[in-house]
Amino acid sequence: MAPPDTSKTTKLERYNSYIRRVNSTKLIAASSKLLFRVTLLVALLLIFFFTINYPPLSSDNNTSHSNIHTTTHNLLSSAFYGGGASWEKQVRHSSTPHRPNGLSVLVTGAAGFVGSHCSLALKKRGDGVLGLDNFNSYYDPSLKRARQDLLSKHQILIVEGDINDDELLKKLFDIVPFTHILHLAAQAGVRYAMQNPLSYVNSNVAGFVNVLEVAKAADPQPAIVWASSSSVYGLNTKVPFSEEHKTDQPASLYAATKKAGEAIAHTYNHIYGLSLTGLRFFTVYGPWGRPDMAYFFFTKDMVQGKPINVYVTQDDKEVARDFTYIDDIVKGCVGALDTAEKSTGSGGKKRGPAQLRVYNLGNTSPVSVRKLVAILENLLNVKAKKNVVKMPRNGDVPFTHANVSLALRDFGYKPTTDLSSGLRKFVKWYASYYGIQSRV
Ligand SMILES: O=C(O)[C@H]1O[C@H](OP(=O)(O)OP(=O)(O)OC[C@H]2O[C@@H](n3ccc(=O)[nH]c3=O)[C@H](O)[C@@H]2O)[C@H](O)[C@@H](O)[C@H]1O
């Protein structure tokens, strides 16, 4: 029997096998191309992240409070403020004054309440401003980011970094010969010091010393204006509080670290000839304020129908504060900067006596917390659910009252905003920022 004709099947099989080979070669070629492209992309990304000369990221003052939001933003910002020529150009551009004899100011804590207001005021009159902030999450960092956005609209760059990062600070001074530092970065809040005491030491003592170390070594040395606090008066009972009064009874760790700052300022002035001005702020409030402060969270709770605690003293007396409106404080800061004399040291050595000053910046008319709540009730058109409770022993003092005659004499400081007018502006801002209805 003749063998079956397999020539057709064999041809078909050979053809099919040929097609399979061609397809697999194409597939390999395509896969190699894809692999090559992916490798190239990964390599480029690695080069971008690891070889650019970016300033070290902040070690968050309150690392225990870091959150995903901050971490994500850190990465984005480090990429954006990534060092190198373009980053340095931005730093220089932000710090360059745009008026004759304008100042060039490094503002620490520029994304903070007072820092953002002062940065804007300085920039608007033609000074150069560079911000530095670690965007920690002591309170909602998104508010700090919103302030940062506002500043960037006015060509103010905020470098994301920590005052404890001396390499970063030195780098900034290598790029810009700052004439002044407005040092406002700090761990604020009186009551929180019982929860996180070391954050106060880290920012208000170690961080401040780090700033002074870099300033003392800079050439030229800048003049420094920095935030002390009304809380240094502690248990002082003489009123109104004057700079001549003793401040050796701090009632909170916050106050103690600010008092330590004043002593440290004396030392750096004495040894290195740094010009130093400490400003004792009295309960500053206003638009873009700090959510950890009573006027701010009272507003929030009252709007949400939640109860608030109104403190009274142990013997049922009213607790009162010399609440000071932010615009008045800004005028005080700018006045202090304008009248700050040059530091006298160079090469890390003192060459002559330098200016050392401390001023109260208050409103000179204390208002009780009960009255504060009444004003808010009227502005928000809501009745507060008040729990009147005895002030816990957590660092609070019963009252504050500033004598500001020294600041008036030396740079014309004269507060002009009373609590009702200031809170009206705050509530207006609060309503628009958080999108709520209010009477104002
Ligand atoms: O001048 C300063 O150097 C400090 O000012 C601010 O501290 P304080 O004056 O304590 O402000 P703030 O907390 O708003 O309490 C206001 C009033 O509300 C009372 N208070 C507070 C909380 C509460 O639940 N109930 C209440 O009655 C409370 O007893 C007080 O009488 C800054 O936070 C601080 O960082 C620092 O800068």
The ligand as an SDF file (V2000), in Angstrom:
LIG
                    3D

 37 39  0  0  0  0  0  0  0  0999 V2000
    0.9170   85.2580   75.2440 O   0  0  0  0  0  0  0  0  0  0  0  0
    1.5670   84.2470   75.1000 C   0  0  0  0  0  0  0  0  0  0  0  0
    2.7760   84.2320   75.2220 O   0  0  0  0  0  0  0  0  0  0  0  0
    0.8870   82.9520   74.8320 C   0  0  0  0  0  0  0  0  0  0  0  0
   -0.3960   83.2460   74.2790 O   0  0  0  0  0  0  0  0  0  0  0  0
   -1.1670   82.1330   74.0260 C   0  0  0  0  0  0  0  0  0  0  0  0
   -1.4210   81.4390   75.2460 O   0  0  0  0  0  0  0  0  0  0  0  0
   -2.7620   81.7780   76.0410 P   0  0  0  0  0  0  0  0  0  0  0  0
   -2.7880   83.2020   76.4560 O   0  0  0  0  0  0  0  0  0  0  0  0
   -2.8700   80.7590   77.1050 O   0  0  0  0  0  0  0  0  0  0  0  0
   -3.8560   81.6100   74.9030 O   0  0  0  0  0  0  0  0  0  0  0  0
   -5.0490   80.5580   74.7460 P   0  0  0  0  0  0  0  0  0  0  0  0
   -4.5460   79.1890   74.8610 O   0  0  0  0  0  0  0  0  0  0  0  0
   -5.7510   80.9410   73.5200 O   0  0  0  0  0  0  0  0  0  0  0  0
   -5.9650   80.8580   76.0010 O   0  0  0  0  0  0  0  0  0  0  0  0
   -6.6190   82.1220   76.1190 C   0  0  0  0  0  0  0  0  0  0  0  0
   -7.4540   82.1450   77.3640 C   0  0  0  0  0  0  0  0  0  0  0  0
   -8.4910   81.1780   77.2750 O   0  0  0  0  0  0  0  0  0  0  0  0
   -8.5150   80.3710   78.4500 C   0  0  0  0  0  0  0  0  0  0  0  0
   -9.0180   79.0540   78.0650 N   0  0  0  0  0  0  0  0  0  0  0  0
   -8.2750   78.2340   77.3060 C   0  0  0  0  0  0  0  0  0  0  0  0
   -8.7560   76.9950   76.9310 C   0  0  0  0  0  0  0  0  0  0  0  0
  -10.0220   76.5920   77.3430 C   0  0  0  0  0  0  0  0  0  0  0  0
  -10.5090   75.4990   77.0260 O   0  0  0  0  0  0  0  0  0  0  0  0
  -10.7420   77.4520   78.1030 N   0  0  0  0  0  0  0  0  0  0  0  0
  -10.2910   78.6730   78.4710 C   0  0  0  0  0  0  0  0  0  0  0  0
  -10.9850   79.4060   79.1790 O   0  0  0  0  0  0  0  0  0  0  0  0
   -7.1000   80.3810   78.9580 C   0  0  0  0  0  0  0  0  0  0  0  0
   -7.0550   80.1320   80.3440 O   0  0  0  0  0  0  0  0  0  0  0  0
   -6.6650   81.7920   78.6210 C   0  0  0  0  0  0  0  0  0  0  0  0
   -7.0440   82.6590   79.6290 O   0  0  0  0  0  0  0  0  0  0  0  0
   -0.4710   81.2110   73.0690 C   0  0  0  0  0  0  0  0  0  0  0  0
   -1.2450   80.0260   72.8710 O   0  0  0  0  0  0  0  0  0  0  0  0
    0.8970   80.8380   73.5340 C   0  0  0  0  0  0  0  0  0  0  0  0
    1.5370   80.1140   72.5270 O   0  0  0  0  0  0  0  0  0  0  0  0
    1.6920   82.0710   73.9080 C   0  0  0  0  0  0  0  0  0  0  0  0
    2.0840   82.7290   72.7530 O   0  0  0  0  0  0  0  0  0  0  0  0
  1  2  2  0
  2  3  1  0
  2  4  1  0
  4  5  1  0
  4 36  1  0
  5  6  1  0
  6  7  1  0
  6 32  1  0
  7  8  1  0
  8  9  2  0
  8 10  1  0
  8 11  1  0
 11 12  1  0
 12 13  2  0
 12 14  1  0
 12 15  1  0
 15 16  1  0
 16 17  1  0
 17 18  1  0
 17 30  1  0
 18 19  1  0
 19 20  1  0
 19 28  1  0
 20 21  1  0
 20 26  1  0
 21 22  2  0
 22 23  1  0
 23 24  2  0
 23 25  1  0
 25 26  1  0
 26 27  2  0
 28 29  1  0
 28 30  1  0
 30 31  1  0
 32 33  1  0
 32 34  1  0
 34 35  1  0
 34 36  1  0
 36 37  1  0
M  END
$$$$
